[in-house]
Amino acid sequence: MQPDVLSVIKYRVVDTLVGAGLSYIAMLWLWPTWEYVDIKESVAKSVKANKDFLCQISLIYQEKGVIPTSYILARKEVF
């Protein structure tokens, strides 16, 4: 009814390390080029979306009025 605490901890640590090692090996072997293929396109889209969003913020501060729909759409694209 009362297991040896050190034995239980040892098995849990060993199981955790084995699981982490297996998942790392699987990640390297199964999907080695997951983000590498589209990284340039993703960065370019992100930079363009941020640029458009900052332009919309600039327009809001210059015009000081109701927030336009273009700002909302630009914010949506950034996030």
N, C-alpha and C positions, 0 to 999 in steps of 0.2 A: 504494500500500500504506500510505502514511503520510498520512492526511487532515490538513487544516489544523484545528487544535484550536479556534481561535476561530470558525471557520465552523460546526463541529459544535455548539458551545455556543450560538451565536446561534440556530440552527434549533431546538434543544431548548427554549430559553427562549421563543421565539416560539410554538412548538407548545403549550407548557404554558399560556401566557397565553391563546391562542385557545381551548383546551379549557376552561379555567376560565371564561372569558367565556361560552362557549356553554352550559356547565352551569348557570351562574347565571341566564342568560336563560330557559333551559328550566324551571328551578325556579320562577321567578317567573310564567311564563306557564302552565305545565301544572297546578301545584297551589298556587294562591294562597291557598286557605282550608283547607289540610290540617288544621292544629291549631286554628285559630280557631273552628271550628264546635263542638268538644267541650271547649274549654278550661275553662269553668266547671264542667262535670260532672267532668272529670278532677281539678281542684283540690279540689272538694268530696269526692270519693272518697278522694283522698290524705290530706286532713286527717282524715277519719273513720277511715281505717285507722291513721294515726299515733296518733290519740287512743286507739283500742282497744288498740294495741300498748303504749302507755305505761301504760294501766290494768292490763294483764296483767303488765308489769314491776313495777308497784307491788304487785300481789297476791303475786307471787313473793317479793319482799323482805319482805312482811309475814308470810307464812305459813312461809317457810323450809322447803320440803319438796321433793318430787319435782316436776319441771317438768310442768305439766298440758298436755294436748293443745290447750286453747284458746290457750295462749301460742304454741305452734308454728304454729297456724293464723293467729293474728294477725300473727306475724312473716312468714309466707308472703304474706299480703295486702299488707303494707307493701312488701316487696321485689318 
